[in-house]
Structures are given as C-alpha cells and as structure tokens.
C-alpha cells in the first residue's frame, strides 16, 4: 500500500472514530458518563489532598502560606505568559488584531486548565472561524501544527531540565525510578529512534506549516516554556530559598509533563498531589510546600474564574444576538488532528 493510501485510510478510521465519539458525547448517556467521570476524578484528587494536608497539619500549612509580594507578582507574570506568547505565535500564520484577540487566548487557557484538554482548542477554533479570514481547513491545520510544535518544545525542555538536574548531581535517576531505569531508558530511546523515520516519511501529511514559520514558532514555544519555568522556579525560590535548585528543576519538569497528558482535568490539583508526594523523596518541608501550592491553586482558580466571566461577558456584548448560541463549547466540532493542548 502506498503512503498516500495508508494515510487516507488512517484518516478515514479516525473520522469514523471521532464521529462515534461525538454521537456518544452529545447523547444523554454520554453527557452523564463524562460528567460523572470528571466529578469522580475531582473528588478523588480533593480527597487525597485533604487526607495529605490533614496528615501534615492544617495549622502548619496555614502558618507557611506565602507572604512575599514577589510571589504574587511572579504568579501573575507567569499566568499571562502563555496567552501573550500564543498571540505572537498565531499572528505569524493569521492576520488579526492581537489586542482585541487577547481575551480569546485567555479563555482558551482557562478551558484547557479547568475543563479538559482539547476543550480550549475547540473553543479557539470556534472563535477563529468568526474572527479570522481563513478557510476552516487552514484554521484547523494551524491549530494542529502549533500544538505539535508545543509538544515537541515541551519535550525538549523536559529533557534539558532533567539533563541539567542529573549533571548537577542533586539526586540519581535510579533513586526515582528504580535500579532498572537503564532498561526503560534504552527501550524509550529505541522507540523514539523507530518513530523518527516514520515521522519524517509522513511529515507532509502530518504537518503543513511552512518551515520558516515553524522554526519561529518552535523557537517561541521553547523560549516561552523556559521563561515560564524560570518564573515558576523563582516563585518557589522566594517562598522556600533553602531548597536546592535541582529539586525545583524536577518539579518544573513534572509540571510540564502533566500538561502533555491529554484530557487531564484540574492539572493544578494533580500537580499539587504529585508534588506533595515527591516532597518526601527530597526531604523538604511538606507544610511549606503545601501552603505554597495551595495558594497557587486558589489564585489560579480565582483568576481563571474572573477571566472566564469577564471574557464571556465581553463576547456576548460584542456579538449579534443570533450568534450568541455558538459561544457554548458543546455546539462546535473539535479540531481534528490536534496534538495535546499547549497550556503549561
């Protein structure tokens, strides 16, 4: 079978699978099942966090809440970094007013953070169809390509952070994943080596962005991730200056890895749970870490809620009455072929 036929067959199977999922997702049973799964996951995370914080001691956690104003300034700088960077990146492919479009990028971030992965891309595609003068296929391809580049960039940043961490000698990788980590690393390397030629062979079917734009988007994605991690590490360092930098490298790599997991809701709470568990391996103050991450999550939820409400009101005021129903995310079809959401 020639490559074009193979790709066409794969696309047809994906289209049928997506159509089946869409029918299930909009059905009463599907909506109930999805809602139940989200609630169950959230309850499980909250139960684990409540148990952990109770074990640490709520008084200790409250006593270690961050008081430095720099912590909060760094939080807001980190929060705005992604939408600002995405405005710049998408303007390389589309023509639109970056200032007027900024609220849409904020709402895209909120959907990906608070609802479920890909929901931000669904909303963003809906917005782009109204505001960007490009064919729908072109819009879908650009969203897909930006997410692919985001995934590649985030993976590269994780590798760099882990490499720096290991070279610094703060802890051995075997301490984290066991003595057999070398075999796992070897198998992972072989898998990547096998996938590279396949990706190169089918790159024209999987990726359509011009090389010049792609290289700039890739550089911007990498710079955005590195700056974001520096801001996050500085935020942690302000609260817990006694912790070694290598420990924060590990936490930063973990936070990036969690953003690459598709359909993972409440990433901040998941990171908090994983971070509290990881703190025991590094012998750092669990109470101080819990207080810091708790404030970060509360701030994140609060700002997300305020941003979502503000943008929704602005959208409703600026749209004709007949088009307001399209603001509901469930009325739009998801962009096909997208990689994972580019939120951090």
C-alpha positions as CSV (number, residue, x, y, z in Angstrom):
1,X,0.0,0.0,0.0
2,X,1.4,3.4,-1.0
3,X,1.9,6.1,1.7
4,X,-1.0,8.3,0.5
5,X,-3.5,5.4,0.6
6,X,-2.2,4.4,4.1
7,X,-2.7,8.0,5.4
8,X,-6.1,8.3,3.7
9,X,-7.2,5.0,5.4
10,X,-5.9,6.2,8.7
11,X,-7.8,9.5,8.4
12,X,-11.0,7.7,7.5
13,X,-10.7,5.4,10.5
14,X,-10.0,8.5,12.8
15,X,-13.0,10.3,11.2
16,X,-15.3,7.3,11.9
17,X,-14.0,7.0,15.5
18,X,-14.4,10.8,16.1
19,X,-18.0,10.6,14.7
20,X,-18.8,7.8,17.1
21,X,-17.3,9.7,20.0
22,X,-19.2,12.9,19.1
23,X,-22.5,11.0,18.9
24,X,-21.8,9.4,22.3
25,X,-20.6,12.7,23.9
26,X,-23.8,14.6,22.9
27,X,-26.1,11.8,24.0
28,X,-27.8,11.9,27.4
29,X,-25.8,8.8,28.4
30,X,-22.6,10.3,27.2
31,X,-23.0,13.6,28.9
32,X,-23.9,11.9,32.1
33,X,-20.9,9.5,31.9
34,X,-18.4,12.3,31.1
35,X,-19.8,14.5,33.9
36,X,-19.6,11.6,36.3
37,X,-16.0,10.8,35.3
38,X,-15.0,14.4,35.8
39,X,-16.7,14.6,39.2
40,X,-15.2,11.3,40.3
41,X,-11.7,12.3,39.3
42,X,-12.1,15.7,41.1
43,X,-13.5,14.1,44.3
44,X,-10.6,11.6,44.3
45,X,-8.0,14.3,44.0
46,X,-9.6,16.5,46.6
47,X,-10.0,13.5,49.0
48,X,-6.3,12.7,48.6
49,X,-5.2,16.3,49.1
50,X,-7.5,16.7,52.2
51,X,-6.0,13.5,53.7
52,X,-2.5,14.6,52.9
53,X,-3.0,18.1,54.3
54,X,-4.7,16.7,57.4
55,X,-1.7,14.4,57.9
56,X,0.7,17.3,57.6
57,X,-1.5,19.5,59.9
58,X,-3.7,22.4,58.7
59,X,-2.2,24.8,61.2
60,X,1.3,24.1,59.9
61,X,0.0,24.6,56.3
62,X,-1.6,28.0,57.2
63,X,1.5,29.1,59.1
64,X,3.5,28.5,55.9
65,X,1.3,30.4,53.5
66,X,3.4,32.7,51.3
67,X,3.6,36.4,52.4
68,X,6.2,37.8,50.0
69,X,4.6,40.2,47.4
70,X,7.2,38.9,44.8
71,X,5.5,35.5,45.0
72,X,2.2,37.0,43.8
73,X,3.8,39.3,41.2
74,X,5.6,36.3,39.7
75,X,2.4,34.4,39.7
76,X,0.6,37.0,37.5
77,X,3.6,37.3,35.2
78,X,3.6,33.5,34.7
79,X,-0.2,33.4,34.2
80,X,-0.1,35.9,31.4
81,X,2.9,34.5,29.6
82,X,1.1,31.8,27.7
83,X,-1.7,33.9,26.1
84,X,0.8,36.7,25.2
85,X,3.1,34.2,23.6
86,X,0.2,32.5,21.7
87,X,-1.0,35.8,20.3
88,X,2.5,36.4,18.8
89,X,2.8,32.8,17.5
90,X,-0.6,32.7,15.8
91,X,-0.1,36.1,14.2
92,X,2.8,34.5,12.3
93,X,0.1,32.4,10.4
94,X,-3.0,34.5,10.6
95,X,-3.9,38.2,10.3
96,X,-5.8,39.5,13.3
97,X,-5.7,42.3,15.9
98,X,-3.7,40.9,18.8
99,X,-5.1,43.3,21.4
100,X,-8.7,42.5,20.5
101,X,-7.9,38.8,20.3
102,X,-6.1,38.6,23.7
103,X,-9.3,37.8,25.7
104,X,-10.0,34.8,23.4
105,X,-6.5,33.4,24.2
106,X,-7.2,33.9,27.9
107,X,-10.4,31.9,27.6
108,X,-8.6,29.2,25.6
109,X,-6.1,28.9,28.5
110,X,-9.0,28.6,31.1
111,X,-10.8,25.9,29.1
112,X,-7.6,23.8,28.9
113,X,-6.8,24.3,32.5
114,X,-10.2,23.9,34.1
115,X,-12.4,21.8,31.8
116,X,-10.4,19.2,30.0
117,X,-7.5,19.0,27.5
118,X,-8.5,20.0,23.9
119,X,-11.6,21.9,25.1
120,X,-9.5,25.1,24.7
121,X,-8.7,24.2,21.1
122,X,-12.4,23.6,20.4
123,X,-13.4,27.0,21.7
124,X,-10.4,28.6,19.9
125,X,-11.4,27.1,16.6
126,X,-14.9,28.4,17.1
127,X,-13.5,31.9,17.8
128,X,-11.2,31.7,14.8
129,X,-14.0,30.8,12.4
130,X,-15.7,34.1,13.4
131,X,-12.7,36.4,13.7
132,X,-10.0,35.1,11.2
133,X,-10.4,35.4,7.5
134,X,-9.0,32.0,6.6
135,X,-10.6,28.7,5.3
136,X,-11.6,26.3,8.0
137,X,-9.1,23.7,6.8
138,X,-6.3,26.3,7.2
139,X,-7.5,27.2,10.7
140,X,-7.5,23.5,11.7
141,X,-4.1,22.9,10.3
142,X,-2.6,25.9,12.1
143,X,-4.1,24.9,15.4
144,X,-2.8,21.3,14.9
145,X,0.7,22.4,13.9
146,X,1.0,24.8,16.8
147,X,0.1,22.0,19.2
148,X,2.6,19.6,17.6
149,X,5.3,22.2,17.9
150,X,4.3,22.9,21.5
151,X,4.5,19.2,22.3
152,X,8.0,18.9,20.7
153,X,9.2,22.0,22.5
154,X,7.9,20.9,25.9
155,X,9.5,17.5,25.5
156,X,12.8,19.2,24.6
157,X,12.6,21.5,27.7
158,X,11.8,18.5,29.9
159,X,14.9,16.7,28.6
160,X,17.1,19.8,29.1
161,X,15.8,20.3,32.6
162,X,16.3,16.7,33.6
163,X,19.8,16.7,32.0
164,X,20.8,19.8,34.0
165,X,19.3,18.2,37.1
166,X,21.3,15.0,36.6
167,X,24.5,16.7,35.7
168,X,24.2,18.9,38.8
169,X,24.1,15.6,40.8
170,X,21.3,16.6,43.1
171,X,19.9,13.0,43.0
172,X,20.4,9.9,40.9
173,X,17.7,9.0,38.4
174,X,17.8,5.5,39.8
175,X,16.6,6.8,43.2
176,X,13.4,8.0,41.5
177,X,12.6,5.2,39.1
178,X,14.4,2.2,40.5
179,X,17.6,0.3,39.6
180,X,16.1,-0.9,36.3
181,X,15.7,2.6,34.9
182,X,18.5,2.0,32.3
183,X,16.4,-0.7,30.6
184,X,13.4,1.7,30.4
185,X,15.6,4.5,29.1
186,X,17.0,2.1,26.4
187,X,13.6,1.0,25.3
188,X,12.4,4.6,25.2
189,X,15.4,5.6,23.1
190,X,14.7,2.7,20.6
191,X,11.1,3.7,20.4
192,X,12.0,7.3,19.6
193,X,14.6,6.2,17.0
194,X,11.9,4.0,15.3
195,X,9.4,6.8,15.2
196,X,11.7,9.5,13.8
197,X,12.0,8.0,10.3
198,X,8.2,7.3,10.2
199,X,7.5,11.0,11.1
200,X,10.0,12.2,8.5
201,X,8.4,9.9,5.9
202,X,4.9,11.2,6.5
203,X,5.7,14.7,7.6
204,X,3.9,16.3,4.7
205,X,0.7,14.5,5.7
206,X,1.1,15.2,9.4
207,X,2.4,18.8,9.3
208,X,1.6,21.6,6.8
209,X,3.2,24.8,8.4
210,X,6.0,26.4,6.2
211,X,9.4,25.7,7.6
212,X,10.3,29.3,8.2
213,X,7.2,30.0,10.3
214,X,7.5,26.6,12.0
215,X,11.1,27.4,13.1
216,X,10.0,30.7,14.6
217,X,7.0,29.1,16.3
218,X,9.2,26.4,17.7
219,X,11.7,28.9,19.0
220,X,9.0,31.0,20.6
221,X,7.4,27.9,22.2
222,X,10.8,26.9,23.6
223,X,11.5,30.4,24.9
224,X,8.0,30.6,26.4
225,X,8.4,27.3,28.2
226,X,11.9,28.2,29.5
227,X,10.8,31.7,30.7
228,X,7.7,30.2,32.3
229,X,9.8,27.6,34.2
230,X,12.2,30.3,35.3
231,X,9.3,32.4,36.6
232,X,7.8,29.4,38.4
233,X,11.1,28.3,39.9
234,X,11.7,31.9,41.1
235,X,8.2,31.9,42.6
236,X,9.1,28.7,44.6
237,X,12.5,30.0,45.5
238,X,11.0,33.2,47.0
239,X,9.0,31.1,49.4
240,X,11.5,28.3,50.1
241,X,15.0,29.6,49.5
242,X,16.6,26.8,51.4
243,X,15.6,24.2,48.8
244,X,18.3,23.2,46.3
245,X,17.8,24.4,42.7
246,X,17.9,20.8,41.4
247,X,14.8,20.0,43.4
248,X,12.9,22.8,41.6
249,X,14.2,21.6,38.3
250,X,12.5,18.2,39.0
251,X,9.2,19.9,40.0
252,X,9.4,22.1,36.9
253,X,9.9,19.1,34.6
254,X,6.9,17.3,36.4
255,X,4.7,20.3,35.8
256,X,5.5,20.3,32.1
257,X,4.9,16.6,31.8
258,X,1.5,16.9,33.3
259,X,0.5,19.5,30.7
260,X,1.3,16.9,28.0
261,X,-1.2,14.3,29.3
262,X,-4.3,14.5,27.1
263,X,-7.7,15.1,28.6
264,X,-6.3,15.6,32.1
265,X,-8.6,17.9,34.1
266,X,-7.6,20.1,37.1
267,X,-3.9,19.9,36.3
268,X,-3.0,22.2,39.1
269,X,-4.6,20.0,41.7
270,X,-2.9,16.9,40.2
271,X,0.5,18.7,40.3
272,X,-0.1,19.6,43.9
273,X,-0.8,16.0,44.8
274,X,2.2,14.7,42.9
275,X,4.4,17.5,44.4
276,X,3.4,16.7,48.0
277,X,4.2,13.0,47.3
278,X,7.5,13.9,45.7
279,X,8.5,16.2,48.6
280,X,9.1,13.2,50.8
281,X,11.7,11.9,48.4
282,X,13.7,15.2,48.7
283,X,13.2,15.7,52.4
284,X,11.8,19.2,52.1
285,X,9.1,20.8,54.3
286,X,5.8,19.3,53.2
287,X,3.9,22.0,55.2
288,X,5.7,24.9,53.4
289,X,5.3,23.2,50.0
290,X,1.6,22.5,50.7
291,X,0.9,26.1,51.7
292,X,2.7,27.5,48.6
293,X,0.9,25.1,46.2
294,X,-2.4,25.6,47.9
295,X,-2.2,29.4,47.5
296,X,-1.1,28.9,43.9
297,X,-4.1,26.7,43.1
298,X,-6.6,29.1,44.8
299,X,-5.1,32.0,42.9
300,X,-5.2,30.1,39.7
301,X,-8.8,29.1,40.2
302,X,-9.9,32.6,41.2
303,X,-8.1,34.3,38.3
304,X,-9.4,31.7,35.8
305,X,-13.0,32.2,37.0
306,X,-12.6,36.0,36.8
307,X,-11.0,35.9,33.3
308,X,-13.6,33.4,32.0
309,X,-16.5,35.5,33.3
310,X,-15.1,38.8,32.0
311,X,-14.3,37.4,28.5
312,X,-17.7,35.7,28.3
313,X,-19.5,39.0,29.1
314,X,-17.4,40.9,26.5
315,X,-18.1,38.3,23.9
316,X,-21.8,38.4,24.5
317,X,-21.9,42.1,24.3
318,X,-19.9,42.2,21.0
319,X,-21.8,39.5,19.2
320,X,-25.2,39.7,17.4
321,X,-28.0,38.0,19.3
322,X,-28.4,35.3,16.7
323,X,-24.7,34.2,17.0
324,X,-24.6,34.0,20.8
325,X,-25.6,30.4,21.0
326,X,-22.3,29.5,19.3
327,X,-20.4,30.5,22.4
328,X,-21.3,27.2,24.0
329,X,-18.4,25.0,23.5
330,X,-20.6,21.9,23.0
331,X,-22.0,23.4,19.8
332,X,-18.7,23.3,18.0
333,X,-16.8,20.4,16.5
334,X,-13.4,19.6,17.8
335,X,-10.4,20.3,15.6
336,X,-9.2,17.0,14.1
337,X,-5.6,16.0,14.1
338,X,-4.6,18.3,17.0
339,X,-1.9,17.2,19.3
340,X,-2.2,17.9,23.0
341,X,-3.2,21.3,24.3
342,X,-0.4,23.8,24.6
343,X,-1.2,25.1,28.1
344,X,1.6,24.8,30.7
